[in-house]
Amino acid sequence: MKLVMISQRLIEQIHESANRLTNDLIERLQTDSRSTAYRTIPREHLIALKDDFYQHLGSWLSTRSKSAVKTRYLRLGRERYLEGIPLSELIFALSVTKSMVVDFIRHSMPGRAEELHLEYDLVISIGEFFDEAIYFASVGYDDAHRAHLAAAPGPGEGTDEAVEKKQPGRTHQPIDEDWAVSRSGQIGEASG
């Protein structure tokens, strides 16, 4: 298939430009106000992740195997939780990585009209890879959070109130009796 050949060629180009792409990504993560916690991760640790990332991206584009993406990004989510990186910053980092890869592809693809649909298909495939990566990283993060909560029992442990107090990101609030909505949709009516 032509898409596979172009994907393989682009993955090779990405590998060749990996150092520059990695440095650009690290610079962005360490200067953007939406990723301040990434400043606590040593630069060398972030640089070491590049080969792993590019290997998984190339493998997924070739095989579309979710198992490698699942395993890697579940682990990444758990690692970021243990490092104290907020989930929003993890998702931001993956989104920035995706944008940088897509921009690289757009600038690396030949501008011939007959290959535009291949570029489009490749960008869609990259998007699907990152959708899976973000999902599994979030699941890994949540798993680590739940394990942390289970390992640290506190007073009143096991009650819904205790669980809500331990989950700072939780935004669910109990319904205020004065603002209850009836089945007919009228605000203030609690029965119906």
N, C-alpha and C positions, 0 to 999 in steps of 0.2 A: 504494500500500500504506500502511496505517495506521502500520506500524512505521517506514517511511521518513520519514513526516511527523513522528512523534514524535521520531525520531532527529535530524532536521533542527532541530526546535524545541529539543531539548536541546543540540545542538551550538551553536546560537546562544546559549543560556543559558550554556553553558560559556565561549564566547568573551567574553560580557559579564562573566563572573566570572573571566576568565583572570588578571588581575592579583592578585586575592586568592588564587586557587588556587596561582599561581606563588609568591607570597610565603610561603604556608603550606608548600609543598613545600621551598623553599630553607631555611626555618627548620628544618624537620624534618631535612633532609640535613646541615645544619651543626651540629646539636646531638645527633643520635643517635650513639651509640658504634659503630654498625654502618656508618657512612658518614663516618669521620673524614677520609679523603682528599679528600672533596668540599669541605673547608674551604680547600683550596689553589686551587680554581677561583674566579676573581673573580665576585662576585655579579652584576655586569653581564653577564657571559658566560652565566650560567645564566638570567637574565631574558630575554636575547635569544633563547633556544631556545624560549620559550613559543609564539610564533606559528607556528613550524615544527611543533611538536608538535601543536597544535590543528588546524592545516591537514591534517596527515597523518591524524589520527584521524577528522576529518569526512569526508575523502576516502575512507578505507578503509571507513567505515561505509556510505557511499553506493555505492561501486563494488566493494568486496571485492577490489581489485587488490593482489596481493602485491608487484608490482614496485616501487611507491613505498615500501612498508614495507621491502622488502629493501634498496634503494639507500640509504635514509636511515639505517637501523640498522646496516648494514655499516659505513658511514662513522662513525657514533657509536661503535661498538665500537673501531674503529681510533683515533679521537681520544682516547678514554678510556685506551687502552693507552699512547699517546704522552704523555699527561698524567700517567701514573703511577698512575692509579686502579686498584685491584685489581678483578678481575673480579667477585668477590663483592659489592663495593660498587656496581658498575654494575648488577648484577642486583637488589640491594636497592633502588637508586634507582628502577628501572623498576617494581618491585613496589609501592613506596610510591606512586608516581604512579598506578598502576592502582587501588590502594585508595582514593586520594583522589577519583579520577574516579567510581568506583563509588559511594562514599558521597555525592558530590554528586548523582548521578543518583537515588539512592534518596530523597534529601531533596527533589529537584525534581519528581519524578513525582507526579501527582495520585494520591490514594489510592483511586480508584474501582476496584471489584472487576473490572469488565470490561476494565481496562487492566493488571491485574497481570501477565498473560501477556506483554504487550508490554514491561513493565519487565524481566521475566525474560529475554526474548529479547535485549533491549538489553544487559543485563549479561553475558550469554553472549557476545555479539558483541564487547564491550569486552575480555572475557577472551581471546577468540581473537586480537584485535589485539595484545594484550600478549604472548601466547604467541609470535606471529610476531616481534614486536619483540625480545623477549629472545633468541630463537634467533638471529636475524640479528646482533644486537649481539655475542653470544658468538662467532659465526663471524668477524665483523670483528675482534674482539679477538684471537682465535686466529691469524688471518691476519697481523696486525701483529706478534704475538709470534714467529711462524715467520720472518717477514721480518727481524726484529731478530736472531734467532739466525743466520740465513743470512748476514747482513751483518757479523757479528762473529766470524770464525773464531778459535779459540783452540788451545792445545796439545792434541793428540789429537783434533782435530776430525774428525767423521765416525764415531767409534766410539759404540756404544750407551752406554758409560759416560760419555762426554763429554756426550752429549745429556741423559742423566738428571741429571747434575750441574747443567746449565744450566736445568733446569725445576724451580723451587722448589715449584711446586704439585703436582708429580707424586708420587703416593703409592704407586705400584707398587713392591714390594720383591721381590727374587729369592726363590724358595722355599728355605727353610732345609732342607738335606739331612736333618737329624734329624727334621723335622716333615713330611716328604713323605707324601702320601696315595696309597694304592694304588687300583687300579680298584675294589676291593671296598669302599673307603671306610675302611679301617683306618689310623689315624694311625700314622706311624712305619714303614710298609711302603713302600719305594720301588719294589718290583717288583710285577708282578701281571699 
